[in-house]
Amino acid sequence: MVTAMVTVAKNKPPRSNPLTTHVIPPTTIPPGSIVDAYLRDSGGLKQDRSITRQLEALTEYCKQHNFILRTPYQDAAKSGTTTAGRDNFLRMVADYEIPANRPKALLIWNYARFARDVDDSQLYKAIIRKWGVVIHSLTDDVPEGRFGRLIEMLIEISNEDKAKQTAIDASDGLRSIVQQGAMPGTPPAGFKREPILTTNYRTGEKRTNHRWVPDPDWIPRIKQAFAMKAAGASLIQIHNQTHIYTAINSYRTFFQNELYIGILHFGKHTIDGYCPPIIDPETWINVQKILALHAARQHVSSPTSIHPRRKNSATYLLSGISYCAKCKSPLWGMSSGQRDGSYYRRYACTRAKRNRNCDLQPIPAEALEKNVIEKLTAFFEDPYNLQSLLEEDRKYIEDSASKSKALAKDIQKQITALRRSIANITEAIAQRGHSKAMLAKLSDLETQEVTLQSQLNSAKTNIPTSDPPFTEEEIIFFSKRLVSRLQSKDPAIVRNVLLGTIHQVIVDRTPNNIIGIIQIHSPHESLPPPNTPEGIFGGGAREAGGGGIITASISPTPVGALF
């Protein structure tokens, strides 16, 4: 069922230029912009588009829209379900930390190429966009409507589900060959690959794979390294004697790999007696005791270890999207230690803290976050609300298209009149000869024509088209997925949903209550003041036709217990 719904969503016709099959660029990327590209493929013969084909399409796209392609960051044969191993992706993010290195936009083939994990995608896109870089997909149709970010998140959920299903299918196949003794990939130090025949559990086809077996040439060095570690030798001493790896850092997981005692771990599965052990049980146990003692000392003394207060203060779900109703300044998370060892978390106005010219009292973080999540959950539990948001966005796009067409028609009329004037002056010059004034006038009219023609091309290129609406089954599916992620026990998952759906939360406080408003991503529409009937917390989820505003009511604990 999930796969079918994803297929329906992906088969929608893209909002494209008639001259190309790719989604037209947003107005935030004007012609002449400097852009970068991120290209990734997973390797293998069955992938839909290799890096080479992606680069060809992106290069042609830049030519069509007069973009200057600067740096194509590439990660070949890398999975999109994690950022680990994607060196050029991480290098790109590091480059953008320096303002001078940031382009106007980052072009990608689709959001699945950027990341298949929803949380990774939301996190890195939020970081890059915060730096002022526009992210544009050539094939995922995310319009410039009020709820574009929400539509983008639905696409990412589909990508993640597809990646999970692919991983399940691949895991089933790998699990089958592992159970037959084979192991994919490169074996750890001290082992070599030995060919064996395995049977495809679906087709019955025989295939040559490889199992990992101890390498006799390496066994003495492996035993020596473990014996030295059990005796208390340092990694440098072990490295100088054995040279198992080329770098000291490579020994980090070496002494914890249970394959050296014959135990293989593959995902959630453990195979005892997979191969003959290289290390005896007594040496193994002594080494593990030393590693545990070292880890405990390192945790206490390491300057990189996270203090409990820092851990606590880092979990502010609404940071970056919550604002003071009195002065519109951002709210920031602050915490203070309590006598019982816990930490009290609250949101405070940055201006009240920095300039002392705002009197908003701190807002209890737990109460604010809980109520925002509850209201957002209640909002998405009713599929009609999500449907209303998307329908309003579709109407907005249709209205924008109508205005763009009218603008293009008006510019065309101006060009037609201008060309008549140019023709008249040209004819006059041909009949009576030219003068300095006539040549200057002709040059001015030709310059105006070039400018108007550029405006016309831009207007025609950016005429959006509305997509077919999501089916009822799709709306219900996406509503349930959003609700399930909001109810996750993982704060990172909840925060990414909040960042992906909420435009801003404006909060105020009275002596007896906390008031404010929550707005679903709607950058084209301003919020009503919190002290108006529309802005007071206390209602339930409103219809999305009013700009995606929902409300909540928060009754704080007694003031004496807050500070």
Phi, psi and omega in degrees: 000315181297315182299321180296318181292322177298319180298318179299315181297321184285338184272008178291142179295133184287153175283092193234164171287139179303338182273354183214160178267004184261155179296135182293150181289151178288165180293345179284354175242086182287159176305144181090359182289145172276126183230153170250171177225144171245125184238133178213141167225163184266358184080170179092167185275343188264002180290151187282333183203119181284171178299320180300315180290323176299315182295321177300314182294318181293321179296316178295322179299317180295323177295318182296324186253013175059046173260152177258106181281117185266291185235120172266103177284131187230135173232103182270141176055045179237141179286146178267000182280353178207158176270350179297130180087347178271077188299318183285332173297312180292326177294322178299313180298319179296320178299320184287349175296335178267117185308322183293342182268357187275132175276178174288325184209158173243119180264138177225154179294311172203171184292335177294328177290328179290310177188139176265349177269125184302317184293315177300316182298312180298317183297306186287327176293322178297319180296311183294319179292327177298331178277005175087013180263125178282135177252123184230128177264136181284340186236340177272120186276093176246101185290169179274026179286182185291336185241033179301320180296324180293316177298320178300320180293324178296322177297320181293323177297319178297318179298318181295318179297319179296319179295321179294319179294319177297319180295322179296315180298316180294321180296321178299317180293318179294318180300323181295315182286329177294319178298338176269002175106350183274156176220128178282165173085189182267129181288159178289171180303135179098357180234158176225165180270136179232125185292139173218161176265132175238164182244129176294121187291346180264316187257343183080005182289138177275140182213146178275121173236193183224144172252161178262129179227152178301138179266114183305328182290338183260340187306316180301318180292321179297315180296320179297318181298315180293321179296319179293320179294319179295333179273358176097012180292152178279166179296325179295317178297317179297318181296317181296332182272325189251326183050046178292321178240169178271343182227149181297322183299336183290346180276001189302318181252359185302311186282356179254359183282111184287357175296335179289347172247020173088006182255125180254131174251124178229103185062234179270002185256144178235131179243106176285144179066031180297323181211165177298134181291145176267324184253138179283156185302320183296314178298317180301313182297317180297320179295318181295325177295318179294319178297319180295319179295318179296318180298320180296317179293319181296323181296324182283319189264339186295132178291346180269354179292144186271123178293144180307324181293322178294322177299316183292316185288346182278350185260062175254102189294334186255008179295137181092343180232001179254140186222154178283131180287337184280317186234001179068010179282154178294151172266145179234152183277134177222151182222155178220142182288146178249166183295333181275006179092352178277176179234132178269123182257142178205161176256134181232151178288131181294325179289322177298325180282318189274311186256349180061025180244023173225137186256018178294125177281151181305147182255127178300122187296315184299316181293317181295311181298317181300314184288323177297316180295318180297317181292320179293322178297313179299325180296313184277346175295335176265106183304336181298326181295315177296319179298321180295319178300312182292325178292321178296320179296320179297319178294322178298318180295318178298319179295318179297322179296319179297317180293321180295320178295319179296320178296317179298321179295320180293319179294321179298321177298318179296321180294318180299315179295322181294320180293327176296319179295319179297319180296320180296316181293319179299318178296318180296320178295321181295326183274320188244001183087165185261158172232166180299320181293318181293320178295321179295318179296318180297317179296320180295318179294320178295323177296318178298321181296317179298317180296314181294323179295321177295318178296322180294315179299319179294318180295318180292320182295326186259025173279109183283156174236139181280142180278160171301141182295155175297149177286164179300320179296321179294317180300314180297317180299311182293324177299315180296321180295317179298318180295317181296324179287326176294332181267008180294151176277350180271113181302328181296320179294315180297316182296321180295325176293318179298316179294327183279343184244328185265130174282311176193155175240118179255126190236140174227167181219133173251173179302332186246354187201165172247129183236160178164190181219152176243135179234125172296153184317113182205065187293348182271359187225135181276157181273148173288151179300146182296340182270007175265164180305326180288334187265351183286131172295150177141337177271179176261202180290127178268166175295141184290347181298345179268018177106011177075032181265130172234157187234160179213158178239131183235121176256107184290160173291164182309142185303324182298337182266356185275326191242000000 
